[in-house]
Amino acid sequence: MLKNCREEDFYKIHTATFSRLNPETISGFLFASMIISGIMTLVITNALTSPFITSPIWDRVYAVYLIILGIQIVTAVLYLFRSTIYKYQRMQAILLSLFCVMLSVEFYPIYFLSIEDRFAPGFFNTIGLVFLIGGFLSLLFFSIRAAVWVRQGKLRKEGPGLFHTKEFFIYLSVVGALAFLLLAWAFYQARTDYFMSIGEIITLFQAAFYSVILQYSLAMALPEIFLLTYCKFRFASYRDPNPPIRKKRPVKQKMEAKKFGYHQVSYSFYR
């Protein structure tokens, strides 16, 4: 779909590589995602100590979480070094895409564990699966739309770009309202027909609502990262060279330069 597109068709993506998507910022995100995964793994570890969680699937889920966390720890440590950050940018972009997708569904296990731990009705599992599948369908839709917009020239220099704040908030408001209404109906049924306590209902509601908001928010943001990964492999200009480390000038030289009216010129990464 993007084979016939030229480099100028991705101008808006290229400008992002000098700010929020530059290699060093991505390295920071990889480290942050490792911390979030570590916290989620600890939460799952604690939840599995409950005698009410007996489903064998959670042992497999827990093993997957440990493997992913191990990969993230190794990745985060390796990309703390400037030489690694700039030398392996394409691998960094792939890892960024994968970790963002995993982050989008990070909270769902907490929701499903809460259902089992509190003996909640089975329709809560169905609702969670509907939200989960809907989030992946939203990601697919926005990814296809991003590719179409590239072909239409909307990501060129004069184009409107990929991300619109107003559209994002409208989309998120609609998703949040639908999730709230569906969950409110489910919890009403759970309260009246299954006599769940208010505390149990609030716990399930929070886990479900945060899971939905996180996944559907990232569904709209991830296509930009996918396009960045594509451009890292296709265009050499997206693989930023390692900027030289600026050496500090002695104080005496700085004072002399100021005295004679010289303007100090510094190297800038965002050239």
C-alpha positions as CSV (number, residue, x, y, z in Angstrom):
1,M,0.0,0.0,0.0
2,L,2.9,2.4,0.7
3,K,5.3,1.1,-1.9
4,N,4.8,3.9,-4.3
5,C,4.9,6.6,-1.7
6,R,7.9,8.9,-1.6
7,E,9.9,10.2,1.3
8,E,8.2,13.6,1.3
9,D,4.8,11.9,1.8
10,F,6.0,11.0,5.3
11,Y,7.2,14.6,6.2
12,K,5.1,14.8,9.4
13,I,6.6,11.5,10.6
14,H,10.1,12.8,9.9
15,T,9.5,15.9,11.9
16,A,8.4,13.8,14.9
17,T,11.8,12.0,14.8
18,F,13.4,15.3,16.0
19,S,11.1,15.6,19.0
20,R,8.9,13.0,20.7
21,L,10.1,10.1,18.5
22,N,13.8,10.7,18.5
23,P,16.0,7.7,19.5
24,E,16.9,9.0,23.0
25,T,13.2,9.7,23.8
26,I,12.2,6.2,22.6
27,S,14.9,4.8,24.9
28,G,13.3,6.5,27.8
29,F,9.9,5.1,26.8
30,L,11.4,1.6,26.7
31,F,12.7,2.0,30.2
32,A,9.3,3.4,31.4
33,S,7.4,0.4,29.8
34,M,9.8,-1.9,31.7
35,I,8.8,-0.3,35.0
36,I,5.1,-0.5,34.1
37,S,5.4,-4.2,33.1
38,G,7.3,-4.9,36.3
39,I,4.5,-3.3,38.4
40,M,1.8,-5.3,36.5
41,T,3.8,-8.5,37.0
42,L,4.0,-7.8,40.8
43,V,0.2,-7.2,40.9
44,I,-0.5,-10.5,39.0
45,T,2.0,-12.3,41.4
46,N,0.0,-11.0,44.4
47,A,-3.3,-11.8,42.8
48,L,-2.3,-15.4,42.1
49,T,-1.9,-16.0,45.8
50,S,-5.7,-15.9,46.1
51,P,-7.2,-19.3,46.8
52,F,-10.2,-18.4,44.6
53,I,-8.1,-18.2,41.4
54,T,-7.8,-21.8,40.2
55,S,-7.9,-21.5,36.4
56,P,-4.8,-23.2,34.9
57,I,-4.6,-20.5,32.2
58,W,-3.2,-18.0,34.7
59,D,0.0,-20.0,35.1
60,R,0.7,-19.6,31.4
61,V,-0.2,-15.9,31.4
62,Y,2.1,-15.4,34.4
63,A,4.9,-17.2,32.6
64,V,4.4,-15.0,29.5
65,Y,4.6,-11.9,31.7
66,L,7.8,-13.0,33.2
67,I,9.4,-13.7,29.8
68,I,8.2,-10.3,28.4
69,L,9.5,-8.6,31.5
70,G,12.9,-10.3,31.1
71,I,13.1,-9.1,27.5
72,Q,12.1,-5.6,28.5
73,I,14.8,-5.4,31.2
74,V,17.5,-6.5,28.8
75,T,16.2,-4.1,26.2
76,A,16.0,-1.2,28.6
77,V,19.5,-1.7,29.9
78,L,21.0,-2.1,26.4
79,Y,19.3,1.1,25.1
80,L,20.7,3.2,28.0
81,F,24.0,3.5,26.0
82,R,24.2,6.1,23.2
83,S,26.2,3.7,21.0
84,T,23.3,1.1,21.1
85,I,20.6,3.8,20.7
86,Y,21.9,5.1,17.4
87,K,23.5,1.9,16.0
88,Y,20.4,-0.3,16.3
89,Q,17.6,2.2,15.6
90,R,15.6,-0.1,13.4
91,M,15.5,-2.8,16.1
92,Q,14.6,-0.1,18.6
93,A,11.6,1.0,16.4
94,I,10.4,-2.7,16.2
95,L,10.6,-3.1,20.0
96,L,8.8,0.2,20.5
97,S,5.9,-1.0,18.3
98,L,5.7,-4.3,20.1
99,F,6.0,-2.9,23.6
100,C,3.3,-0.3,22.9
101,V,0.9,-3.0,21.7
102,M,1.6,-5.0,24.8
103,L,1.1,-1.9,27.0
104,S,-2.3,-1.3,25.4
105,V,-3.6,-4.6,26.9
106,E,-1.5,-4.5,30.1
107,F,-4.5,-3.9,32.5
108,Y,-6.8,-6.6,31.1
109,P,-5.4,-9.5,33.1
110,I,-6.1,-7.5,36.3
111,Y,-9.7,-7.2,35.2
112,F,-10.1,-10.9,34.4
113,L,-8.4,-11.9,37.6
114,S,-10.7,-9.7,39.6
115,I,-13.7,-11.4,38.0
116,E,-12.5,-14.9,39.0
117,D,-11.4,-13.8,42.5
118,R,-14.8,-12.3,43.3
119,F,-16.9,-15.0,41.6
120,A,-18.4,-12.3,39.3
121,P,-21.0,-13.5,36.7
122,G,-19.8,-14.9,33.5
123,F,-21.1,-12.0,31.4
124,F,-18.2,-9.9,32.8
125,N,-15.8,-12.1,30.9
126,T,-17.8,-11.6,27.7
127,I,-17.8,-7.8,28.2
128,G,-14.1,-7.8,28.7
129,L,-13.5,-9.9,25.5
130,V,-15.8,-7.5,23.5
131,F,-13.8,-4.5,24.7
132,L,-10.5,-6.3,24.0
133,I,-11.5,-7.4,20.4
134,G,-13.0,-4.0,19.8
135,G,-9.7,-2.3,20.7
136,F,-7.7,-4.4,18.2
137,L,-10.3,-3.6,15.5
138,S,-9.9,0.1,16.3
139,L,-6.1,-0.3,16.0
140,L,-6.6,-2.0,12.6
141,F,-8.9,0.7,11.4
142,F,-6.6,3.6,12.4
143,S,-3.6,1.8,11.0
144,I,-5.3,1.4,7.6
145,R,-6.5,4.9,7.7
146,A,-3.0,6.2,8.4
147,A,-1.7,4.3,5.3
148,V,-4.5,5.8,3.2
149,W,-3.8,9.3,4.5
150,V,-0.1,8.9,3.5
151,R,-1.2,8.1,0.0
152,Q,-3.5,11.0,-0.1
153,G,-0.7,13.4,0.9
154,K,-2.1,14.3,4.4
155,L,1.3,13.7,6.0
156,R,3.2,16.0,3.6
157,K,4.6,19.3,4.8
158,E,1.5,21.2,3.9
159,G,-0.8,18.4,5.0
160,P,-3.0,18.4,8.2
161,G,-1.0,15.5,9.7
162,L,-2.0,12.3,11.4
163,F,-3.0,13.3,14.9
164,H,-5.8,15.7,15.7
165,T,-6.4,16.6,19.3
166,K,-10.1,17.4,18.8
167,E,-10.8,14.2,17.0
168,F,-8.9,12.2,19.7
169,F,-11.0,13.6,22.5
170,I,-14.3,13.1,20.7
171,Y,-13.3,9.5,19.9
172,L,-12.2,8.9,23.5
173,S,-15.3,10.5,24.9
174,V,-17.6,8.3,22.8
175,V,-15.6,5.1,23.7
176,G,-15.6,6.1,27.4
177,A,-19.4,6.8,27.4
178,L,-20.2,3.5,25.7
179,A,-17.9,1.6,28.1
180,F,-19.5,3.4,31.1
181,L,-23.1,2.6,30.0
182,L,-22.3,-1.0,29.3
183,L,-20.5,-1.5,32.6
184,A,-23.2,0.3,34.5
185,W,-25.8,-2.1,33.1
186,A,-23.6,-5.1,34.0
187,F,-23.0,-3.9,37.5
188,Y,-26.6,-3.2,38.0
189,Q,-27.4,-6.8,37.0
190,A,-24.6,-8.0,39.3
191,R,-25.9,-6.0,42.2
192,T,-29.6,-6.9,41.9
193,D,-29.3,-10.6,40.7
194,Y,-26.0,-11.7,42.1
195,F,-25.8,-9.5,45.3
196,M,-22.3,-8.4,44.7
197,S,-21.0,-5.8,47.2
198,I,-20.4,-2.2,46.2
199,G,-16.7,-2.6,46.9
200,E,-16.4,-5.5,44.5
201,I,-18.4,-3.6,41.8
202,I,-16.1,-0.5,42.1
203,T,-13.0,-2.7,41.9
204,L,-14.2,-4.4,38.7
205,F,-15.4,-1.1,37.2
206,Q,-12.1,0.6,37.7
207,A,-10.1,-2.3,36.2
208,A,-12.4,-2.5,33.2
209,F,-12.6,1.2,32.6
210,Y,-8.9,1.9,32.8
211,S,-8.2,-1.1,30.5
212,V,-10.6,0.2,27.9
213,I,-9.3,3.8,28.0
214,L,-5.6,2.8,27.8
215,Q,-6.2,0.3,24.9
216,Y,-8.4,2.6,22.8
217,S,-6.1,5.6,23.4
218,L,-3.1,3.8,22.1
219,A,-5.1,2.4,19.2
220,M,-5.2,5.9,17.8
221,A,-1.6,6.7,18.6
222,L,0.1,3.5,17.5
223,P,-0.2,4.0,13.7
224,E,2.3,6.9,13.9
225,I,4.8,4.5,15.6
226,F,4.1,1.8,12.9
227,L,4.8,4.4,10.2
228,L,8.0,5.4,11.9
229,T,9.2,1.8,12.0
230,Y,8.4,1.5,8.3
231,C,10.3,4.6,7.5
232,K,13.3,3.5,9.6
233,F,13.7,0.5,7.3
234,R,13.0,2.3,4.0
235,F,14.6,5.7,4.3
236,A,18.2,6.3,5.5
237,S,17.4,9.8,6.6
238,Y,15.2,8.4,9.4
239,R,18.2,6.6,11.0
240,D,19.8,9.6,12.7
241,P,23.5,9.6,13.0
242,N,25.0,9.6,16.5
243,P,25.5,13.3,17.3
244,P,28.9,14.2,18.6
245,I,29.2,15.0,22.3
246,R,29.8,18.7,22.8
247,K,32.9,19.4,24.8
248,K,32.6,22.1,27.4
249,R,34.7,25.2,26.8
250,P,37.0,26.4,29.6
251,V,35.6,29.3,31.6
252,K,38.5,31.5,30.5
253,Q,37.6,31.0,26.8
254,K,34.0,31.7,27.4
255,M,34.8,35.0,29.1
256,E,37.1,36.0,26.3
257,A,34.5,35.2,23.7
258,K,31.9,37.3,25.5
259,K,34.4,40.1,25.9
260,F,35.1,40.4,22.2
261,G,31.4,39.9,21.2
262,Y,31.7,36.5,19.7
263,H,28.6,34.4,19.5
264,Q,29.0,30.9,20.8
265,V,27.8,28.3,18.4
266,S,26.7,24.9,19.8
267,Y,25.9,21.7,18.1
268,S,22.2,20.9,18.0
269,F,20.8,17.4,17.5
270,Y,17.6,18.8,16.0
271,R,19.2,20.2,12.8
